């Protein structure tokens, strides 16, 4: 009779809500993992809104500190991302008010550094990879030309996949406004991309 070989695979990271609960209970490992996950998400969102890597790092760090300060007030029945993204959004706005950040800087440096989502592993064709890279650059240049309100809503929906209800919570607007604003943002984005040619 043959022997069965058991293979051990790395366990997937625990859900963020579980980490929040464990972190509140004082588990150091959970706090560290939660800080890493929250920091990564905060950085990407801040970068998408500010288009400035150094500024995004500062905002992400400040946001994670505020995130941890408010752990005890977090409602376990809610999703973590809208809560975190609300903190990041407020930090971005505070920073913009203090520094009078210019909103028309390009995202090219960020895109070239690989800041976007990981490339499709099946994209082994160099021409296809270059074409996708060029398309991502065009789209991000167009997104950078949107108003702040339109940029926020496109990023939350199309890059973070938040449902309308959670976007409404992040932006403190009704769901109906989310839908109409997203529609208007996408129309503007298409127009910008059409005029870029």
Secondary structure by P-SEA (a helix, b strand, c coil): cbbbbbbbcccccccaaaaaaaaaaccaaaaaaaaaaaaaaaaaaaaaacccaaaaaaaaaaaaaaaaaacccccccccaaaaaaaaaaaaaaaaaaaccccccccaaaaaaaccccccccccccaaaaaaaaaaaaaaaaaaaaccaaaaaaaaacccccccaaaaaaaacccaaaaaaaaaaaaaaaaaaaaaac
